[in-house]
């Protein structure tokens, strides 16, 4: 694990179109800050998982599956 601080700029809500994706990103921003200092926390895995969910939420919104 690296000693440099973990950043979450990738969780910006400005590019997100769906409400669900924005809410999820806001949750992740708070959660990321809370868990990033825990032992065994993998920021790369967290980012990968969160981005996958955000992509799916945006896709669902464009298909009219959710708001």
C-alpha atoms as one frame of an Amber mdcrd trajectory, in Angstrom:
protein
   0.000   0.000   0.000   1.321   3.396  -0.967   2.013   6.070   1.645   0.742
   8.896  -0.547  -2.808  10.121   0.139  -5.627   8.490  -1.739  -7.703  10.903
  -3.769 -11.192  10.574  -5.163 -11.382  13.280  -7.832 -12.762  10.647 -10.199
 -15.988  10.732  -8.150 -17.026  14.094  -9.578 -20.773  14.355 -10.115 -20.593
  17.123 -12.732 -20.484  14.761 -15.732 -23.221  12.429 -14.488 -26.646  12.732
 -16.085 -28.817  10.444 -13.978 -30.001  11.272 -10.485 -29.220   7.751  -9.281
 -25.642   7.975 -10.533 -25.143  11.371  -8.871 -26.517  10.071  -5.563 -24.307
   6.979  -5.758 -21.238   9.127  -6.496 -22.058  11.388  -3.532 -22.372   8.317
  -1.300 -19.045   6.999  -2.612 -17.343  10.330  -1.919 -18.347  10.136   1.744
 -17.713   6.415   2.037 -14.332   6.611   0.298 -13.174   9.240   2.776 -14.364
   7.085   5.677 -12.749   3.812   4.587  -9.624   4.926   2.726  -7.481   4.856
   5.871  -8.446   1.319   6.854  -5.928  -1.479   6.645  -6.318  -3.641   3.538
  -8.307  -0.941   1.728  -7.672  -1.166  -2.005  -8.423   2.220  -3.600  -7.971
   0.819  -7.102 -10.531  -1.922  -6.542 -12.928   0.586  -4.964 -12.533   2.901
  -7.951 -13.031   0.076 -10.442 -16.179  -1.159  -8.701 -17.674   2.305  -8.234
 -16.992   3.266 -11.842 -18.663   0.059 -13.052 -21.781   0.843 -11.015 -21.808
   4.460 -12.207 -21.541   3.332 -15.836 -24.442   0.908 -15.370 -26.586   3.585
 -13.726 -25.875   5.986 -16.576 -26.663   3.277 -19.151 -29.920   2.418 -17.413
 -30.881   6.081 -17.351 -30.259   6.480 -21.075 -32.433   3.410 -21.695 -35.198
   4.840 -19.496 -34.878   2.116 -16.848 -34.469   4.511 -13.908 -34.314   8.195
 -13.053
